[in-house]
Amino acid sequence: DDRLAGIDVVADPYAAVAGADVLVVLTEWPEFAEADFAKVAEVIGTKAVVDGRNLLDGEALKDLGFTYAGIGRS
């Protein structure tokens, strides 16, 4: 079953963000830092990122049309 306690489990990270209203990063795993955010921009519903670990390049995300909020950043 691809549902676990009301959570959709998917193997593809881009499928995980497809249609999402916001991407929230709460880990420093390299898979997130190295993600293809141009591809994310194509599949996400609303281009919004909350970076709870200040892992990502906020300016690069803004250049791709994302609204970016890094915790503790102005």
All heavy atoms as a GROMACS GRO file, in nm:
protein
  544
    1ASP      N    1   0.085  -0.118   0.000
    1ASP     CA    2   0.000   0.000   0.000
    1ASP      C    3   0.089   0.124   0.000
    1ASP      O    4   0.189   0.131   0.070
    1ASP     CB    5  -0.089  -0.003   0.122
    1ASP     CG    6  -0.196   0.104   0.122
    1ASP    OD1    7  -0.183   0.204   0.052
    1ASP    OD2    8  -0.294   0.085   0.195
    2ASP      N    9   0.053   0.226  -0.080
    2ASP     CA   10   0.134   0.346  -0.089
    2ASP      C   11   0.089   0.455   0.008
    2ASP      O   12   0.129   0.569  -0.001
    2ASP     CB   13   0.139   0.400  -0.231
    2ASP     CG   14   0.002   0.439  -0.283
    2ASP    OD1   15  -0.099   0.409  -0.217
    2ASP    OD2   16  -0.004   0.501  -0.390
    3ARG      N   17   0.007   0.418   0.104
    3ARG     CA   18  -0.035   0.513   0.208
    3ARG      C   19   0.000   0.455   0.343
    3ARG      O   20  -0.018   0.338   0.368
    3ARG     CB   21  -0.184   0.542   0.199
    3ARG     CG   22  -0.220   0.623   0.075
    3ARG     CD   23  -0.363   0.671   0.074
    3ARG     NE   24  -0.397   0.755   0.187
    3ARG     CZ   25  -0.370   0.886   0.195
    3ARG    NH1   26  -0.305   0.946   0.099
    3ARG    NH2   27  -0.407   0.956   0.299
    4LEU      N   28   0.052   0.539   0.428
    4LEU     CA   29   0.092   0.498   0.562
    4LEU      C   30   0.041   0.603   0.659
    4LEU      O   31   0.088   0.717   0.656
    4LEU     CB   32   0.244   0.485   0.570
    4LEU     CG   33   0.306   0.453   0.702
    4LEU    CD1   34   0.265   0.312   0.748
    4LEU    CD2   35   0.457   0.460   0.693
    5ALA      N   36  -0.056   0.568   0.739
    5ALA     CA   37  -0.111   0.660   0.839
    5ALA      C   38  -0.148   0.796   0.778
    5ALA      O   39  -0.115   0.900   0.832
    5ALA     CB   40  -0.013   0.677   0.955
    6GLY      N   41  -0.211   0.795   0.660
    6GLY     CA   42  -0.253   0.918   0.596
    6GLY      C   43  -0.144   0.991   0.521
    6GLY      O   44  -0.163   1.102   0.476
    7ILE      N   45  -0.028   0.927   0.505
    7ILE     CA   46   0.085   0.988   0.436
    7ILE      C   47   0.107   0.912   0.306
    7ILE      O   48   0.115   0.790   0.306
    7ILE     CB   49   0.213   0.981   0.522
    7ILE    CG1   50   0.193   1.058   0.651
    7ILE    CG2   51   0.333   1.034   0.444
    7ILE    CD1   52   0.305   1.038   0.752
    8ASP      N   53   0.117   0.985   0.195
    8ASP     CA   54   0.150   0.921   0.068
    8ASP      C   55   0.300   0.896   0.066
    8ASP      O   56   0.379   0.986   0.093
    8ASP     CB   57   0.113   1.010  -0.051
    8ASP     CG   58  -0.037   1.023  -0.070
    8ASP    OD1   59  -0.110   0.930  -0.029
    8ASP    OD2   60  -0.081   1.124  -0.125
    9VAL      N   61   0.340   0.775   0.033
    9VAL     CA   62   0.481   0.739   0.024
    9VAL      C   63   0.513   0.719  -0.124
    9VAL      O   64   0.448   0.640  -0.191
    9VAL     CB   65   0.510   0.610   0.104
    9VAL    CG1   66   0.657   0.572   0.092
    9VAL    CG2   67   0.472   0.630   0.251
   10VAL      N   68   0.613   0.792  -0.173
   10VAL     CA   69   0.653   0.780  -0.312
   10VAL      C   70   0.804   0.767  -0.320
   10VAL      O   71   0.876   0.815  -0.233
   10VAL     CB   72   0.607   0.902  -0.396
   10VAL    CG1   73   0.455   0.909  -0.402
   10VAL    CG2   74   0.662   1.031  -0.342
   11ALA      N   75   0.852   0.701  -0.423
   11ALA     CA   76   0.996   0.680  -0.439
   11ALA      C   77   1.064   0.796  -0.509
   11ALA      O   78   1.183   0.818  -0.492
   11ALA     CB   79   1.021   0.551  -0.516
   12ASP      N   80   0.989   0.872  -0.586
   12ASP     CA   81   1.044   0.981  -0.666
   12ASP      C   82   1.024   1.114  -0.592
   12ASP      O   83   0.910   1.153  -0.564
   12ASP     CB   84   0.973   0.984  -0.801
   12ASP     CG   85   1.023   1.093  -0.894
   12ASP    OD1   86   1.089   1.189  -0.849
   12ASP    OD2   87   0.994   1.082  -1.014
   13PRO      N   88   1.131   1.188  -0.562
   13PRO     CA   89   1.115   1.314  -0.489
   13PRO      C   90   1.033   1.418  -0.566
   13PRO      O   91   0.966   1.502  -0.505
   13PRO     CB   92   1.258   1.364  -0.468
   13PRO     CG   93   1.340   1.293  -0.570
   13PRO     CD   94   1.271   1.162  -0.597
   14TYR      N   95   1.035   1.412  -0.699
   14TYR     CA   96   0.959   1.507  -0.779
   14TYR      C   97   0.810   1.473  -0.774
   14TYR      O   98   0.726   1.563  -0.778
   14TYR     CB   99   1.014   1.515  -0.921
   14TYR     CG  100   1.161   1.550  -0.916
   14TYR    CD1  101   1.259   1.454  -0.935
   14TYR    CD2  102   1.203   1.680  -0.885
   14TYR    CE1  103   1.394   1.486  -0.926
   14TYR    CE2  104   1.337   1.713  -0.875
   14TYR     CZ  105   1.433   1.615  -0.895
   14TYR     OH  106   1.566   1.646  -0.884
   15ALA      N  107   0.778   1.345  -0.762
   15ALA     CA  108   0.638   1.305  -0.743
   15ALA      C  109   0.589   1.352  -0.606
   15ALA      O  110   0.472   1.386  -0.590
   15ALA     CB  111   0.624   1.153  -0.755
   16ALA      N  112   0.680   1.360  -0.509
   16ALA     CA  113   0.642   1.403  -0.374
   16ALA      C  114   0.599   1.549  -0.372
   16ALA      O  115   0.514   1.587  -0.291
   16ALA     CB  116   0.758   1.380  -0.278
   17VAL      N  117   0.656   1.633  -0.459
   17VAL     CA  118   0.621   1.775  -0.459
   17VAL      C  119   0.517   1.811  -0.564
   17VAL      O  120   0.469   1.925  -0.566
   17VAL     CB  121   0.745   1.865  -0.477
   17VAL    CG1  122   0.841   1.848  -0.362
   17VAL    CG2  123   0.812   1.844  -0.610
   18ALA      N  124   0.480   1.717  -0.648
   18ALA     CA  125   0.384   1.745  -0.755
   18ALA      C  126   0.254   1.799  -0.698
   18ALA      O  127   0.189   1.735  -0.615
   18ALA     CB  128   0.358   1.620  -0.838
   19GLY      N  129   0.219   1.920  -0.739
   19GLY     CA  130   0.094   1.982  -0.696
   19GLY      C  131   0.096   2.039  -0.555
   19GLY      O  132  -0.005   2.091  -0.509
   20ALA      N  133   0.209   2.033  -0.486
   20ALA     CA  134   0.218   2.082  -0.348
   20ALA      C  135   0.206   2.233  -0.342
   20ALA      O  136   0.241   2.304  -0.436
   20ALA     CB  137   0.349   2.038  -0.285
   21ASP      N  138   0.157   2.283  -0.230
   21ASP     CA  139   0.148   2.427  -0.209
   21ASP      C  140   0.278   2.486  -0.157
   21ASP      O  141   0.306   2.604  -0.178
   21ASP     CB  142   0.036   2.460  -0.111
   21ASP     CG  143  -0.101   2.432  -0.170
   21ASP    OD1  144  -0.119   2.456  -0.291
   21ASP    OD2  145  -0.188   2.386  -0.096
   22VAL      N  146   0.357   2.405  -0.089
   22VAL     CA  147   0.484   2.452  -0.034
   22VAL      C  148   0.576   2.333  -0.011
   22VAL      O  149   0.531   2.224   0.021
   22VAL     CB  150   0.463   2.532   0.098
   22VAL    CG1  151   0.408   2.445   0.208
   22VAL    CG2  152   0.590   2.600   0.143
   23LEU      N  153   0.705   2.357  -0.031
   23LEU     CA  154   0.807   2.258   0.000
   23LEU      C  155   0.876   2.304   0.126
   23LEU      O  156   0.928   2.417   0.132
   23LEU     CB  157   0.909   2.248  -0.115
   23LEU     CG  158   1.037   2.169  -0.086
   23LEU    CD1  159   1.006   2.024  -0.052
   23LEU    CD2  160   1.131   2.178  -0.205
   24VAL      N  161   0.875   2.222   0.230
   24VAL     CA  162   0.939   2.255   0.357
   24VAL      C  163   1.058   2.161   0.374
   24VAL      O  164   1.041   2.039   0.375
   24VAL     CB  165   0.841   2.240   0.476
   24VAL    CG1  166   0.910   2.274   0.607
   24VAL    CG2  167   0.718   2.327   0.454
   25VAL      N  168   1.176   2.218   0.387
   25VAL     CA  169   1.299   2.140   0.404
   25VAL      C  170   1.335   2.142   0.552
   25VAL      O  171   1.360   2.249   0.608
   25VAL     CB  172   1.414   2.196   0.319
   25VAL    CG1  173   1.541   2.116   0.342
   25VAL    CG2  174   1.376   2.195   0.171
   26LEU      N  175   1.338   2.023   0.612
   26LEU     CA  176   1.367   2.013   0.756
   26LEU      C  177   1.487   1.923   0.784
   26LEU      O  178   1.504   1.879   0.897
   26LEU     CB  179   1.244   1.959   0.830
   26LEU     CG  180   1.119   2.046   0.820
   26LEU    CD1  181   0.999   1.976   0.883
   26LEU    CD2  182   1.143   2.182   0.884
   27THR      N  183   1.567   1.896   0.683
   27THR     CA  184   1.684   1.810   0.698
   27THR      C  185   1.799   1.867   0.616
   27THR      O  186   1.777   1.947   0.526
   27THR     CB  187   1.652   1.666   0.652
   27THR    OG1  188   1.768   1.586   0.668
   27THR    CG2  189   1.607   1.662   0.508
   28GLU      N  190   1.919   1.825   0.648
   28GLU     CA  191   2.036   1.867   0.572
   28GLU      C  192   2.083   1.760   0.476
   28GLU      O  193   2.196   1.765   0.426
   28GLU     CB  194   2.149   1.905   0.669
   28GLU     CG  195   2.115   2.026   0.753
   28GLU     CD  196   2.221   2.060   0.855
   28GLU    OE1  197   2.329   1.998   0.857
   28GLU    OE2  198   2.195   2.151   0.936
   29TRP      N  199   1.999   1.665   0.444
   29TRP     CA  200   2.036   1.557   0.353
   29TRP      C  201   2.078   1.614   0.218
   29TRP      O  202   2.012   1.703   0.163
   29TRP     CB  203   1.922   1.460   0.335
   29TRP     CG  204   1.888   1.378   0.456
   29TRP    CD1  205   1.953   1.377   0.576
   29TRP    CD2  206   1.779   1.288   0.468
   29TRP    NE1  207   1.891   1.292   0.662
   29TRP    CE2  208   1.784   1.235   0.598
   29TRP    CE3  209   1.679   1.246   0.382
   29TRP    CZ2  210   1.692   1.141   0.644
   29TRP    CZ3  211   1.587   1.153   0.428
   29TRP    CH2  212   1.594   1.101   0.556
   30PRO      N  213   2.186   1.563   0.160
   30PRO     CA  214   2.235   1.616   0.033
   30PRO      C  215   2.136   1.599  -0.083
   30PRO      O  216   2.140   1.677  -0.178
   30PRO     CB  217   2.364   1.538   0.007
   30PRO     CG  218   2.361   1.422   0.098
   30PRO     CD  219   2.271   1.458   0.213
   31GLU      N  220   2.046   1.502  -0.074
   31GLU     CA  221   1.947   1.483  -0.180
   31GLU      C  222   1.863   1.609  -0.201
   31GLU      O  223   1.819   1.638  -0.312
   31GLU     CB  224   1.851   1.367  -0.148
   31GLU     CG  225   1.917   1.234  -0.134
   31GLU     CD  226   1.952   1.201   0.011
   31GLU    OE1  227   2.043   1.264   0.068
   31GLU    OE2  228   1.889   1.111   0.067
   32PHE      N  229   1.842   1.684  -0.094
   32PHE     CA  230   1.763   1.807  -0.104
   32PHE      C  231   1.848   1.922  -0.157
   32PHE      O  232   1.802   2.000  -0.238
   32PHE     CB  233   1.699   1.842   0.031
   32PHE     CG  234   1.598   1.741   0.074
   32PHE    CD1  235   1.631   1.644   0.166
   32PHE    CD2  236   1.471   1.742   0.020
   32PHE    CE1  237   1.538   1.548   0.205
   32PHE    CE2  238   1.377   1.647   0.058
   32PHE     CZ  239   1.411   1.550   0.151
   33ALA      N  240   1.970   1.932  -0.110
   33ALA     CA  241   2.059   2.039  -0.156
   33ALA      C  242   2.091   2.024  -0.304
   33ALA      O  243   2.110   2.122  -0.375
   33ALA     CB  244   2.187   2.040  -0.074
   34GLU      N  245   2.096   1.901  -0.352
   34GLU     CA  246   2.135   1.873  -0.489
   34GLU      C  247   2.017   1.851  -0.584
   34GLU      O  248   2.036   1.815  -0.699
   34GLU     CB  249   2.227   1.750  -0.490
   34GLU     CG  250   2.354   1.772  -0.410
   34GLU     CD  251   2.429   1.644  -0.378
   34GLU    OE1  252   2.385   1.536  -0.423
   34GLU    OE2  253   2.530   1.653  -0.308
   35ALA      N  254   1.896   1.875  -0.535
   35ALA     CA  255   1.777   1.854  -0.618
   35ALA      C  256   1.776   1.949  -0.737
   35ALA      O  257   1.833   2.058  -0.733
   35ALA     CB  258   1.651   1.874  -0.534
   36ASP      N  259   1.712   1.907  -0.843
   36ASP     CA  260   1.697   1.988  -0.963
   36ASP      C  261   1.574   2.077  -0.942
   36ASP      O  262   1.461   2.036  -0.968
   36ASP     CB  263   1.680   1.898  -1.085
   36ASP     CG  264   1.663   1.974  -1.215
   36ASP    OD1  265   1.645   2.098  -1.211
   36ASP    OD2  266   1.668   1.909  -1.320
   37PHE      N  267   1.598   2.199  -0.895
   37PHE     CA  268   1.485   2.287  -0.862
   37PHE      C  269   1.416   2.343  -0.984
   37PHE      O  270   1.301   2.388  -0.975
   37PHE     CB  271   1.528   2.394  -0.762
   37PHE     CG  272   1.533   2.339  -0.622
   37PHE    CD1  273   1.650   2.288  -0.570
   37PHE    CD2  274   1.419   2.334  -0.544
   37PHE    CE1  275   1.654   2.234  -0.443
   37PHE    CE2  276   1.421   2.280  -0.417
   37PHE     CZ  277   1.539   2.229  -0.366
   38ALA      N  278   1.481   2.341  -1.099
   38ALA     CA  279   1.410   2.375  -1.223
   38ALA      C  280   1.302   2.271  -1.249
   38ALA      O  281   1.190   2.303  -1.290
   38ALA     CB  282   1.507   2.384  -1.340
   39LYS      N  283   1.334   2.145  -1.222
   39LYS     CA  284   1.236   2.037  -1.238
   39LYS      C  285   1.127   2.048  -1.131
   39LYS      O  286   1.008   2.027  -1.160
   39LYS     CB  287   1.306   1.901  -1.230
   39LYS     CG  288   1.217   1.784  -1.261
   39LYS     CD  289   1.295   1.656  -1.271
   39LYS     CE  290   1.205   1.538  -1.305
   39LYS     NZ  291   1.281   1.414  -1.319
   40VAL      N  292   1.166   2.082  -1.009
   40VAL     CA  293   1.068   2.103  -0.903
   40VAL      C  294   0.970   2.213  -0.945
   40VAL      O  295   0.849   2.199  -0.928
   40VAL     CB  296   1.136   2.138  -0.769
   40VAL    CG1  297   1.034   2.181  -0.664
   40VAL    CG2  298   1.219   2.022  -0.717
   41ALA      N  299   1.022   2.321  -1.001
   41ALA     CA  300   0.939   2.434  -1.044
   41ALA      C  301   0.835   2.391  -1.146
   41ALA      O  302   0.726   2.448  -1.151
   41ALA     CB  303   1.027   2.546  -1.101
   42GLU      N  304   0.867   2.290  -1.227
   42GLU     CA  305   0.773   2.242  -1.328
   42GLU      C  306   0.657   2.164  -1.270
   42GLU      O  307   0.549   2.160  -1.329
   42GLU     CB  308   0.847   2.154  -1.429
   42GLU     CG  309   0.947   2.226  -1.514
   42GLU     CD  310   1.026   2.133  -1.604
   42GLU    OE1  311   1.000   2.010  -1.606
   42GLU    OE2  312   1.118   2.182  -1.672
   43VAL      N  313   0.677   2.098  -1.154
   43VAL     CA  314   0.574   2.008  -1.102
   43VAL      C  315   0.504   2.058  -0.976
   43VAL      O  316   0.394   2.012  -0.946
   43VAL     CB  317   0.631   1.866  -1.077
   43VAL    CG1  318   0.681   1.804  -1.206
   43VAL    CG2  319   0.739   1.866  -0.971
   44ILE      N  320   0.566   2.148  -0.902
   44ILE     CA  321   0.505   2.195  -0.777
   44ILE      C  322   0.387   2.286  -0.810
   44ILE      O  323   0.386   2.353  -0.913
   44ILE     CB  324   0.611   2.266  -0.689
   44ILE    CG1  325   0.563   2.277  -0.544
   44ILE    CG2  326   0.650   2.400  -0.747
   44ILE    CD1  327   0.673   2.312  -0.446
   45GLY      N  328   0.288   2.287  -0.723
   45GLY     CA  329   0.170   2.369  -0.747
   45GLY      C  330   0.199   2.517  -0.726
   45GLY      O  331   0.181   2.598  -0.815
   46THR      N  332   0.245   2.553  -0.609
   46THR     CA  333   0.282   2.690  -0.576
   46THR      C  334   0.431   2.692  -0.551
   46THR      O  335   0.482   2.611  -0.473
   46THR     CB  336   0.207   2.736  -0.448
   46THR    OG1  337   0.067   2.724  -0.469
   46THR    CG2  338   0.242   2.879  -0.413
   47LYS      N  339   0.500   2.781  -0.616
   47LYS     CA  340   0.647   2.786  -0.603
   47LYS      C  341   0.685   2.854  -0.472
   47LYS      O  342   0.716   2.973  -0.468
   47LYS     CB  343   0.709   2.858  -0.721
   47LYS     CG  344   0.696   2.786  -0.852
   47LYS     CD  345   0.764   2.865  -0.960
   47LYS     CE  346   0.746   2.801  -1.095
   47LYS     NZ  347   0.806   2.881  -1.201
   48ALA      N  348   0.678   2.777  -0.364
   48ALA     CA  349   0.711   2.831  -0.231
   48ALA      C  350   0.797   2.730  -0.157
   48ALA      O  351   0.766   2.611  -0.154
   48ALA     CB  352   0.584   2.859  -0.153
   49VAL      N  353   0.907   2.780  -0.098
   49VAL     CA  354   0.998   2.696  -0.022
   49VAL      C  355   1.022   2.758   0.114
   49VAL      O  356   1.051   2.878   0.125
   49VAL     CB  357   1.134   2.680  -0.094
   49VAL    CG1  358   1.232   2.602  -0.009
   49VAL    CG2  359   1.117   2.613  -0.229
   50VAL      N  360   1.009   2.678   0.219
   50VAL     CA  361   1.049   2.716   0.353
   50VAL      C  362   1.168   2.627   0.387
   50VAL      O  363   1.157   2.505   0.390
   50VAL     CB  364   0.935   2.696   0.456
   50VAL    CG1  365   0.984   2.726   0.597
   50VAL    CG2  366   0.816   2.782   0.420
   51ASP      N  367   1.281   2.690   0.408
   51ASP     CA  368   1.406   2.619   0.432
   51ASP      C  369   1.440   2.625   0.580
   51ASP      O  370   1.496   2.723   0.628
   51ASP     CB  371   1.516   2.684   0.347
   51ASP     CG  372   1.649   2.612   0.352
   51ASP    OD1  373   1.661   2.513   0.427
   51ASP    OD2  374   1.741   2.657   0.282
   52GLY      N  375   1.404   2.522   0.652
   52GLY     CA  376   1.425   2.517   0.796
   52GLY      C  377   1.568   2.491   0.838
   52GLY      O  378   1.600   2.499   0.956
   53ARG      N  379   1.655   2.460   0.743
   53ARG     CA  380   1.795   2.432   0.775
   53ARG      C  381   1.891   2.528   0.706
   53ARG      O  382   2.011   2.515   0.719
   53ARG     CB  383   1.830   2.288   0.733
   53ARG     CG  384   1.741   2.181   0.795
   53ARG     CD  385   1.744   2.180   0.944
   53ARG     NE  386   1.878   2.149   0.990
   53ARG     CZ  387   1.918   2.159   1.114
   53ARG    NH1  388   1.836   2.202   1.206
   53ARG    NH2  389   2.042   2.130   1.147
   54ASN      N  390   1.837   2.626   0.630
   54ASN     CA  391   1.920   2.718   0.552
   54ASN      C  392   2.019   2.640   0.466
   54ASN      O  393   2.136   2.674   0.456
   54ASN     CB  394   1.990   2.819   0.642
   54ASN     CG  395   1.892   2.917   0.701
   54ASN    OD1  396   1.801   2.964   0.633
   54ASN    ND2  397   1.906   2.946   0.828
   55LEU      N  398   1.967   2.537   0.403
   55LEU     CA  399   2.046   2.446   0.320
   55LEU      C  400   2.055   2.494   0.175
   55LEU      O  401   2.153   2.469   0.107
   55LEU     CB  402   1.980   2.307   0.324
   55LEU     CG  403   2.039   2.197   0.241
   55LEU    CD1  404   2.171   2.152   0.302
   55LEU    CD2  405   1.944   2.079   0.232
   56LEU      N  406   1.952   2.565   0.132
   56LEU     CA  407   1.937   2.596  -0.010
   56LEU      C  408   1.984   2.737  -0.043
   56LEU      O  409   1.994   2.823   0.045
   56LEU     CB  410   1.791   2.578  -0.050
   56LEU     CG  411   1.730   2.442  -0.016
   56LEU    CD1  412   1.582   2.442  -0.046
   56LEU    CD2  413   1.803   2.332  -0.089
   57ASP      N  414   2.008   2.760  -0.170
   57ASP     CA  415   2.048   2.891  -0.221
   57ASP      C  416   1.920   2.970  -0.251
   57ASP      O  417   1.858   2.951  -0.355
   57ASP     CB  418   2.134   2.874  -0.346
   57ASP     CG  419   2.182   3.004  -0.404
   57ASP    OD1  420   2.127   3.112  -0.370
   57ASP    OD2  421   2.276   3.000  -0.486
   58GLY      N  422   1.882   3.054  -0.159
   58GLY     CA  423   1.758   3.129  -0.171
   58GLY      C  424   1.753   3.217  -0.295
   58GLY      O  425   1.648   3.229  -0.359
   59GLU      N  426   1.864   3.279  -0.331
   59GLU     CA  427   1.867   3.366  -0.449
   59GLU      C  428   1.845   3.285  -0.576
   59GLU      O  429   1.774   3.329  -0.667
   59GLU     CB  430   1.996   3.446  -0.455
   59GLU     CG  431   2.008   3.552  -0.346
   59GLU     CD  432   1.891   3.650  -0.346
   59GLU    OE1  433   1.852   3.698  -0.454
   59GLU    OE2  434   1.839   3.678  -0.236
   60ALA      N  435   1.907   3.168  -0.584
   60ALA     CA  436   1.888   3.082  -0.702
   60ALA      C  437   1.742   3.037  -0.713
   60ALA      O  438   1.686   3.032  -0.823
   60ALA     CB  439   1.980   2.961  -0.695
   61LEU      N  440   1.680   3.008  -0.599
   61LEU     CA  441   1.539   2.969  -0.600
   61LEU      C  442   1.451   3.086  -0.644
   61LEU      O  443   1.358   3.069  -0.723
   61LEU     CB  444   1.496   2.916  -0.464
   61LEU     CG  445   1.552   2.779  -0.429
   61LEU    CD1  446   1.526   2.747  -0.282
   61LEU    CD2  447   1.494   2.672  -0.518
   62LYS      N  448   1.482   3.205  -0.595
   62LYS     CA  449   1.405   3.323  -0.637
   62LYS      C  450   1.419   3.347  -0.786
   62LYS      O  451   1.323   3.385  -0.852
   62LYS     CB  452   1.451   3.445  -0.557
   62LYS     CG  453   1.409   3.441  -0.412
   62LYS     CD  454   1.465   3.560  -0.335
   62LYS     CE  455   1.434   3.549  -0.187
   62LYS     NZ  456   1.495   3.660  -0.111
   63ASP      N  457   1.539   3.321  -0.840
   63ASP     CA  458   1.560   3.335  -0.984
   63ASP      C  459   1.473   3.239  -1.064
   63ASP      O  460   1.439   3.265  -1.180
   63ASP     CB  461   1.707   3.313  -1.021
   63ASP     CG  462   1.796   3.428  -0.975
   63ASP    OD1  463   1.744   3.537  -0.940
   63ASP    OD2  464   1.920   3.407  -0.973
   64LEU      N  465   1.436   3.126  -1.002
   64LEU     CA  466   1.349   3.028  -1.067
   64LEU      C  467   1.201   3.059  -1.044
   64LEU      O  468   1.114   2.983  -1.086
   64LEU     CB  469   1.380   2.887  -1.016
   64LEU     CG  470   1.512   2.827  -1.061
   64LEU    CD1  471   1.541   2.698  -0.985
   64LEU    CD2  472   1.511   2.801  -1.212
   65GLY      N  473   1.172   3.170  -0.973
   65GLY     CA  474   1.034   3.210  -0.950
   65GLY      C  475   0.975   3.165  -0.819
   65GLY      O  476   0.855   3.181  -0.795
   66PHE      N  477   1.056   3.106  -0.732
   66PHE     CA  478   1.008   3.060  -0.602
   66PHE      C  479   1.000   3.176  -0.503
   66PHE      O  480   1.080   3.269  -0.507
   66PHE     CB  481   1.103   2.955  -0.543
   66PHE     CG  482   1.091   2.819  -0.604
   66PHE    CD1  483   1.170   2.785  -0.712
   66PHE    CD2  484   1.004   2.725  -0.553
   66PHE    CE1  485   1.162   2.659  -0.770
   66PHE    CE2  486   0.995   2.599  -0.609
   66PHE     CZ  487   1.074   2.565  -0.717
   67THR      N  488   0.905   3.168  -0.412
   67THR     CA  489   0.905   3.247  -0.291
   67THR      C  490   0.988   3.166  -0.193
   67THR      O  491   0.962   3.047  -0.173
   67THR     CB  492   0.763   3.266  -0.237
   67THR    OG1  493   0.684   3.334  -0.335
   67THR    CG2  494   0.764   3.345  -0.108
   68TYR      N  495   1.089   3.227  -0.132
   68TYR     CA  496   1.182   3.155  -0.045
   68TYR      C  497   1.184   3.217   0.092
   68TYR      O  498   1.194   3.339   0.106
   68TYR     CB  499   1.323   3.159  -0.103
   68TYR     CG  500   1.428   3.099  -0.012
   68TYR    CD1  501   1.447   2.962  -0.008
   68TYR    CD2  502   1.503   3.179   0.073
   68TYR    CE1  503   1.541   2.907   0.077
   68TYR    CE2  504   1.596   3.124   0.158
   68TYR     CZ  505   1.615   2.989   0.161
   68TYR     OH  506   1.708   2.934   0.245
   69ALA      N  507   1.173   3.133   0.194
   69ALA     CA  508   1.187   3.177   0.333
   69ALA      C  509   1.285   3.085   0.401
   69ALA      O  510   1.260   2.966   0.415
   69ALA     CB  511   1.053   3.174   0.404
   70GLY      N  512   1.399   3.140   0.441
   70GLY     CA  513   1.497   3.066   0.520
   70GLY      C  514   1.479   3.103   0.665
   70GLY      O  515   1.473   3.222   0.698
   71ILE      N  516   1.470   3.005   0.751
   71ILE     CA  517   1.450   3.032   0.893
   71ILE      C  518   1.569   3.112   0.947
   71ILE      O  519   1.684   3.073   0.929
   71ILE     CB  520   1.433   2.901   0.972
   71ILE    CG1  521   1.314   2.822   0.919
   71ILE    CG2  522   1.417   2.928   1.122
   71ILE    CD1  523   1.181   2.894   0.922
   72GLY      N  524   1.541   3.226   1.008
   72GLY     CA  525   1.646   3.311   1.064
   72GLY      C  526   1.711   3.402   0.962
   72GLY      O  527   1.802   3.476   0.996
   73ARG      N  528   1.664   3.398   0.838
   73ARG     CA  529   1.716   3.488   0.734
   73ARG      C  530   1.616   3.596   0.707
   73ARG      O  531   1.496   3.577   0.719
   73ARG     CB  532   1.741   3.412   0.603
   73ARG     CG  533   1.854   3.313   0.611
   73ARG     CD  534   1.876   3.252   0.476
   73ARG     NE  535   1.987   3.155   0.481
   73ARG     CZ  536   2.023   3.084   0.378
   73ARG    NH1  537   1.962   3.093   0.263
   73ARG    NH2  538   2.123   2.999   0.389
   74SER      N  539   1.665   3.712   0.665
   74SER     CA  540   1.571   3.822   0.635
   74SER      C  541   1.533   3.820   0.488
   74SER      O  542   1.594   3.757   0.405
   74SER     CB  543   1.633   3.956   0.671
   74SER     OG  544   1.756   3.973   0.607
   0.00000   0.00000   0.00000
